[in-house]
Amino acid sequence: MMPPVRGTLTEGRSLADLTWLRVGGPADWLFQPADEADLVQFLGALDPAVPVFPMGVGSNLIVRDGGLRAVVIRLGRGFNAIRIEGDRVIAGAAALDAHVARRAAEAGRDLTFLRTIPGSIGGAVRMNAGCYGAYVADHLIEARAVTREGRAVTLPAAELGFAYRQSALPEGCVLTEATFRAEAGDPAELARRMDEQIARRDSSQPTKERSAGSTFRNPAGFSSTGRADDTHELKAWKLIDEAGLRGARRGGAQMSEMHSNFLINTGGATAADLEGLGEEVIKRVFQSSGIRLEWEIMRVGELPVNKE
C-alpha cells in the first residue's frame, strides 16, 4: 500500500522512454512529487523495506530489461527553479545543467563548465560531474536533500566525499537543490565560451545519436581539460581504440565510430545488448592493456525472467 501523494504515483511504469538510451523495463512504482513537502511526507510514510531509486533525466543510465523493483522518484517542475543571489547560483535538482550554465552566464556568473554536461543538477552533484578541468566539487557550497526516512536536510559540500565521478551521498537520499559559488564574468564572453564548447563537443561526440554520454571513466582519474597539453594515454577512448573496438557492435548496440567511449543505441537495442557490449569492451581492453575500465554509466534493475 503506497502513501497518499499530491504529485503523480504510477504503478508498473515503463522507464525506457525516460532514459536517453530508450531501453529498460518497468519500475514497480514511479513517483513524481509535487514539491519538497510532498516528497518528505511520502518518504516518511513509505515502508522502510521498500527500495527507493532517485532518477534524473536518465542521461547516464541503463535500466535492465526486467525493470526495477523499487519506487523510482523523478523530480519535475516543482524542482527546476534557478535563482542567482550575488555570487551564488541556486538550482533545483531537476534543472538541466545546460540551463543553469546559461542562466548564470546571463547574470554574469561563470558556471560554463556545466554547459555541455548532459543531464540535471541532481545527477551532476551525485556524480561530481566535470568538464574541461572543472568539477561540481570546485563550485558546490551545499545541497538540499530528503533522506530515505523523510527528513529534509542541508548537506555541506565537504560532507559529500567528492572524488572523480562519484560522491558519498547516503543511500536512498533524494537531492532537491544545489547552491554553487560562481566567479564573476562578462555575459558576452561567457556566452562566447559556451558556444565554443558546444562546437567542440559536437565536432567530436555523437550528440545526434542515442547515447548516455561517456561510457567508462578515464583511468587517469580526470576529465579532458580541453587544453593543448592534455594527455590522452590513460583516456578510456584511447584504450578502446587500441583494443580495436571503435565501432564494435552487439545487436543494436555500438561503440560509436565518432567517439569510441560512447555507447549508442543504433535502433532496436535492448539493455542486455548495451550492457553486454560494455562488458565485452571491459574484458578486451583488460586483455589488451592490463587496465580494467570502470563503468561511468549507472546500470540498475533486473534481468528479464526467462519464460521458456
C-alpha positions as semicolon CSV with decimal commas, in nm:
position;residue;x (nm);y (nm);z (nm)
1;M;0,000;0,000;0,000
2;M;0,150;0,331;-0,111
3;P;0,111;0,651;0,094
4;P;-0,121;0,923;-0,044
5;V;0,053;1,192;-0,254
6;R;-0,021;1,527;-0,417
7;G;0,207;1,453;-0,709
8;T;0,178;1,160;-0,952
9;L;0,222;0,797;-0,848
10;T;0,210;0,535;-1,125
11;E;0,231;0,157;-1,086
12;G;0,427;-0,056;-1,335
13;R;0,558;0,243;-1,530
14;S;0,798;0,163;-1,815
15;L;1,124;0,354;-1,779
16;A;1,250;0,309;-2,135
17;D;1,113;0,641;-2,261
18;L;1,260;0,822;-1,958
19;T;1,622;0,729;-2,040
20;W;1,838;0,870;-2,317
21;L;1,923;0,519;-2,439
22;R;1,550;0,434;-2,463
23;V;1,578;0,086;-2,310
24;G;1,462;-0,089;-1,996
25;G;1,167;-0,249;-1,823
26;P;0,911;-0,106;-1,579
27;A;0,955;0,027;-1,227
28;D;0,725;-0,115;-0,962
29;W;0,621;0,246;-0,899
30;L;0,715;0,586;-1,039
31;F;0,663;0,884;-0,806
32;Q;0,678;1,242;-0,933
33;P;0,639;1,462;-0,623
34;A;0,463;1,797;-0,644
35;D;0,723;1,970;-0,424
36;E;0,967;1,903;-0,141
37;A;0,691;1,878;0,123
38;D;0,518;1,609;-0,085
39;L;0,845;1,417;-0,110
40;V;0,911;1,447;0,266
41;Q;0,562;1,321;0,351
42;F;0,584;1,030;0,105
43;L;0,925;0,901;0,214
44;G;0,836;0,944;0,582
45;A;0,527;0,725;0,536
46;L;0,678;0,469;0,295
47;D;0,758;0,124;0,435
48;P;1,134;0,136;0,515
49;A;1,176;-0,205;0,346
50;V;1,075;-0,062;0,006
51;P;1,381;0,038;-0,201
52;V;1,390;0,389;-0,345
53;F;1,578;0,492;-0,660
54;P;1,616;0,865;-0,738
55;M;1,625;0,919;-1,114
56;G;1,723;1,233;-1,302
57;V;1,660;1,274;-1,674
58;G;1,810;0,932;-1,748
59;S;2,113;1,070;-1,932
60;N;2,364;0,839;-1,764
61;L;2,158;0,526;-1,706
62;I;2,086;0,177;-1,834
63;V;1,770;0,024;-1,684
64;R;1,786;-0,351;-1,739
65;D;1,513;-0,519;-1,941
66;G;1,347;-0,683;-1,637
67;G;1,277;-0,344;-1,481
68;L;1,336;-0,206;-1,134
69;R;1,193;-0,345;-0,810
70;A;1,173;-0,009;-0,638
71;V;0,989;0,320;-0,615
72;V;1,161;0,540;-0,872
73;I;1,149;0,907;-0,774
74;R;1,171;1,153;-1,061
75;L;1,163;1,524;-0,988
76;G;0,980;1,760;-1,222
77;R;0,866;2,120;-1,245
78;G;0,847;2,172;-0,871
79;F;1,225;2,126;-0,857
80;N;1,368;2,312;-1,157
81;A;1,383;2,675;-1,038
82;I;1,709;2,866;-1,086
83;R;1,794;3,185;-0,899
84;I;2,106;3,398;-0,863
85;E;2,190;3,573;-0,536
86;G;2,520;3,762;-0,554
87;D;2,794;3,509;-0,631
88;R;2,561;3,219;-0,554
89;V;2,363;3,022;-0,808
90;I;2,084;2,812;-0,651
91;A;1,935;2,547;-0,877
92;G;1,665;2,287;-0,826
93;A;1,784;1,928;-0,874
94;A;1,563;1,886;-1,182
95;A;1,709;2,192;-1,359
96;L;1,913;2,092;-1,663
97;D;2,287;2,154;-1,634
98;A;2,288;2,349;-1,962
99;H;2,003;2,576;-1,845
100;V;2,186;2,654;-1,522
101;A;2,504;2,743;-1,712
102;R;2,310;2,975;-1,946
103;R;2,109;3,146;-1,673
104;A;2,423;3,201;-1,466
105;A;2,607;3,346;-1,767
106;E;2,322;3,588;-1,840
107;A;2,364;3,714;-1,482
108;G;2,741;3,747;-1,526
109;R;2,830;3,432;-1,328
110;D;3,063;3,162;-1,457
111;L;2,937;2,804;-1,440
112;T;3,024;2,748;-1,806
113;F;3,166;2,401;-1,736
114;L;2,807;2,278;-1,691
115;R;2,702;2,381;-2,042
116;T;2,799;2,061;-2,223
117;I;2,725;1,814;-1,941
118;P;2,412;1,611;-2,023
119;G;2,155;1,571;-1,751
120;S;2,021;1,755;-1,449
121;I;2,177;1,919;-1,144
122;G;2,085;1,634;-0,908
123;G;2,278;1,387;-1,122
124;A;2,566;1,631;-1,167
125;V;2,606;1,662;-0,789
126;R;2,569;1,288;-0,728
127;M;2,837;1,208;-0,990
128;N;3,061;1,512;-0,929
129;A;3,021;1,590;-1,299
130;G;3,304;1,771;-1,467
131;C;3,423;1,903;-1,799
132;Y;3,726;2,097;-1,928
133;G;3,908;2,057;-1,598
134;A;3,629;2,191;-1,371
135;Y;3,404;1,983;-1,145
136;V;3,092;2,028;-0,933
137;A;3,318;1,986;-0,627
138;D;3,505;2,305;-0,725
139;H;3,189;2,516;-0,704
140;L;2,933;2,347;-0,477
141;I;2,866;2,513;-0,141
142;E;2,585;2,288;-0,019
143;A;2,299;2,068;-0,133
144;R;1,947;2,015;-0,001
145;A;1,814;1,662;0,010
146;V;1,541;1,446;0,155
147;T;1,664;1,135;0,334
148;R;1,513;0,790;0,285
149;E;1,344;0,838;0,626
150;G;1,172;1,157;0,504
151;R;1,384;1,431;0,663
152;A;1,478;1,746;0,469
153;V;1,848;1,814;0,531
154;T;2,120;2,053;0,414
155;L;2,448;1,882;0,327
156;P;2,766;2,096;0,314
157;A;2,985;2,011;0,014
158;A;3,262;1,896;0,249
159;E;3,037;1,612;0,373
160;L;2,971;1,470;0,027
161;G;3,306;1,294;-0,013
162;F;3,362;1,406;-0,371
163;A;3,606;1,213;-0,590
164;Y;3,639;1,160;-0,965
165;R;3,288;1,083;-1,094
166;Q;3,149;0,999;-0,750
167;S;3,019;1,127;-0,417
168;A;2,929;0,972;-0,083
169;L;2,561;1,069;-0,088
170;P;2,365;0,847;0,157
171;E;2,167;0,556;0,010
172;G;1,810;0,648;-0,091
173;C;1,876;1,020;-0,038
174;V;1,698;1,241;-0,294
175;L;1,874;1,565;-0,386
176;T;1,633;1,857;-0,425
177;E;1,854;2,167;-0,467
178;A;2,218;2,273;-0,501
179;T;2,394;2,601;-0,422
180;F;2,706;2,690;-0,621
181;R;2,961;2,968;-0,587
182;A;3,033;3,121;-0,928
183;E;3,302;3,370;-1,028
184;A;3,200;3,693;-1,197
185;G;3,237;3,714;-1,574
186;D;3,126;3,922;-1,870
187;P;2,799;3,776;-2,003
188;A;2,902;3,814;-2,368
189;E;3,239;3,646;-2,306
190;L;3,077;3,363;-2,110
191;A;2,825;3,310;-2,392
192;R;3,109;3,302;-2,648
193;R;3,299;3,045;-2,440
194;M;2,991;2,822;-2,415
195;D;2,934;2,844;-2,792
196;E;3,294;2,730;-2,843
197;Q;3,244;2,439;-2,603
198;I;2,928;2,328;-2,786
199;A;3,102;2,345;-3,124
200;R;3,398;2,145;-2,991
201;R;3,168;1,884;-2,837
202;D;2,951;1,847;-3,148
203;S;3,257;1,801;-3,369
204;S;3,395;1,515;-3,158
205;Q;3,097;1,342;-2,992
206;P;2,790;1,164;-3,138
207;T;2,541;1,416;-2,996
208;K;2,277;1,326;-3,257
209;E;2,276;0,958;-3,154
210;R;2,100;0,783;-2,864
211;S;2,379;0,764;-2,610
212;A;2,432;0,813;-2,237
213;G;2,744;1,027;-2,260
214;S;3,083;0,877;-2,169
215;T;3,051;0,504;-2,108
216;F;3,364;0,443;-1,899
217;R;3,559;0,653;-1,652
218;N;3,902;0,766;-1,760
219;P;4,162;0,552;-1,577
220;A;4,375;0,866;-1,540
221;G;4,113;0,990;-1,292
222;F;4,022;1,320;-1,456
223;S;3,809;1,464;-1,734
224;S;3,951;1,608;-2,054
225;T;4,077;1,958;-1,981
226;G;4,043;2,084;-2,337
227;R;4,393;2,232;-2,318
228;A;4,666;2,170;-2,575
229;D;4,881;1,994;-2,314
230;D;4,606;1,747;-2,218
231;T;4,740;1,392;-2,204
232;H;4,547;1,107;-2,369
233;E;4,748;0,795;-2,273
234;L;4,505;0,694;-1,999
235;K;4,182;0,813;-2,158
236;A;3,918;0,545;-2,199
237;W;3,864;0,617;-2,570
238;K;4,233;0,562;-2,648
239;L;4,241;0,226;-2,467
240;I;3,923;0,120;-2,653
241;D;4,077;0,223;-2,985
242;E;4,399;0,033;-2,908
243;A;4,193;-0,279;-2,837
244;G;4,039;-0,244;-3,186
245;L;3,688;-0,177;-3,054
246;R;3,591;0,153;-3,216
247;G;3,262;0,075;-3,392
248;A;3,221;-0,265;-3,219
249;R;2,862;-0,393;-3,221
250;R;2,628;-0,627;-3,037
251;G;2,269;-0,638;-3,158
252;G;2,152;-0,277;-3,182
253;A;2,434;-0,153;-2,956
254;Q;2,754;0,003;-3,088
255;M;3,068;0,177;-2,961
256;S;3,047;0,497;-3,163
257;E;3,267;0,535;-3,471
258;M;3,289;0,906;-3,391
259;H;3,398;0,870;-3,025
260;S;3,477;0,518;-2,909
261;N;3,390;0,584;-2,541
262;F;3,027;0,649;-2,638
263;L;2,790;0,351;-2,628
264;I;2,496;0,414;-2,862
265;N;2,161;0,256;-2,942
266;T;2,159;0,240;-3,321
267;G;1,793;0,133;-3,309
268;G;1,627;-0,167;-3,152
269;A;1,898;-0,234;-2,891
270;T;1,797;-0,400;-2,566
271;A;1,952;-0,310;-2,232
272;A;2,121;-0,652;-2,250
273;D;2,281;-0,560;-2,585
274;L;2,419;-0,236;-2,441
275;E;2,544;-0,375;-2,112
276;G;2,679;-0,689;-2,281
277;L;2,879;-0,483;-2,531
278;G;3,014;-0,269;-2,247
279;E;3,125;-0,578;-2,054
280;E;3,292;-0,717;-2,366
281;V;3,483;-0,389;-2,405
282;I;3,599;-0,406;-2,041
283;K;3,722;-0,764;-2,094
284;R;3,906;-0,694;-2,419
285;V;4,062;-0,368;-2,302
286;F;4,195;-0,556;-1,999
287;Q;4,340;-0,827;-2,227
288;S;4,497;-0,558;-2,447
289;S;4,631;-0,315;-2,186
290;G;4,611;-0,473;-1,841
291;I;4,381;-0,185;-1,738
292;R;4,028;-0,261;-1,620
293;L;3,785;0,009;-1,729
294;E;3,509;0,112;-1,486
295;W;3,156;0,195;-1,596
296;E;3,059;0,560;-1,580
297;I;2,704;0,479;-1,689
298;M;2,491;0,350;-1,400
299;R;2,323;0,013;-1,459
300;V;2,023;-0,078;-1,244
301;G;1,738;-0,325;-1,232
302;E;1,672;-0,690;-1,303
303;L;1,744;-0,919;-1,592
304;P;1,425;-1,037;-1,763
305;V;1,274;-1,363;-1,643
306;N;1,329;-1,639;-1,897
307;K;0,981;-1,776;-1,971
308;E;1,091;-2,071;-2,184
